[in-house]
Amino acid sequence: MAKIEIKGTPEKLERVSIFLKTNNIEHSIIDDFGNHSVEDTEKYKALMRKYNQLT
């Protein structure tokens, strides 16, 4: 296993997830978000539900 840290908004993380999925690269999003707003935290959790089920 290798790890890549993506720094940025939930939207940037989603773009990376879409790219990986499109290129058949298995990946998962883990809960390591640090200090974010409640709104961004909810967006990250939604991305984990959406993309972790697809891989």
C-alpha positions, 0 to 999 in steps of 0.5 A: 500500500502507498499513501498520497495526501491531498491537501485542499477542499472536498471538491479537489478531493472529489476530482482526484477520486473521479480521476482514480476511478476513471483510471481503474485505480483502487483507492479509499478516502480515510478520515484524517481531515484535521480542523475543518468547518462542519460543512467541509467535514460533512462534505468529506464524509459524503465523499467517503460514503460515495467513493469507498463503496465503489472501490 
